Amino acid sequence: MTTNMGKLDRGARVAVALVLLFLALVSGALGSGVLFYLGIGVAAVFTLTALVGNCPLYSIIGLKTCRDC
């Protein structure tokens, strides 16, 4: 797998994942199961792609957000 995500993109994904995780935990406390699992799932995908540095969707459409990849 080659890297196709820049540092800013990766940082933004981690930030969005943290927000989604927080919102999922809040919605879980309020009793909404669907929003809880959806938030956890999307946060997990964002975190994984940020850690690996490769977004499968970017690969499919040929997009790269890094300068030197």
C-alpha positions in Angstrom: 0.0 0.0 0.0 1.4 3.4 -0.9 0.7 6.6 1.0 -1.8 8.9 -0.6 -2.6 11.2 2.3 -0.7 14.3 3.5 -0.1 15.3 7.0 -2.9 17.9 7.1 -5.4 15.3 5.7 -4.3 12.7 8.3 -4.5 15.2 11.2 -8.0 16.4 10.0 -9.2 12.7 10.0 -7.9 12.2 13.5 -9.7 15.3 14.7 -12.9 14.4 13.0 -12.6 10.9 14.4 -12.3 12.3 18.0 -15.3 14.5 17.5 -17.3 11.6 16.1 -16.2 9.4 19.0 -17.3 12.0 21.5 -20.7 12.4 19.7 -21.2 8.7 19.6 -20.6 8.4 23.3 -23.0 11.2 24.0 -25.7 9.7 21.8 -25.1 6.3 23.3 -25.7 7.8 26.7 -29.0 9.2 25.4 -30.1 5.8 24.2 -29.7 6.0 20.4 -28.0 2.8 19.3 -27.8 3.5 15.6 -26.0 6.8 16.0 -23.6 5.2 18.5 -22.6 2.4 16.2 -22.4 4.6 13.2 -20.2 7.1 15.0 -17.9 4.4 16.3 -17.6 2.8 12.9 -16.8 6.0 11.0 -14.4 7.1 13.7 -12.6 3.7 13.5 -12.3 4.0 9.7 -11.0 7.5 9.8 -8.5 6.6 12.5 -7.3 3.5 10.6 -6.8 5.4 7.4 -5.0 8.2 9.2 -2.6 5.8 10.9 -1.9 3.9 7.7 -1.8 7.0 5.5 -3.8 5.4 2.7 -7.4 6.1 1.8 -9.0 3.4 -0.4 -11.5 5.9 -1.8 -8.6 8.2 -2.8 -6.9 5.2 -4.5 -10.0 4.5 -6.5 -10.5 8.0 -7.8 -6.7 8.7 -8.2 -6.5 11.5 -5.6 -3.4 12.2 -3.5 -3.1 14.9 -0.9 0.6 14.6 -0.2 3.3 16.4 -2.1 6.0 13.7 -2.2 4.0 10.5 -2.9 
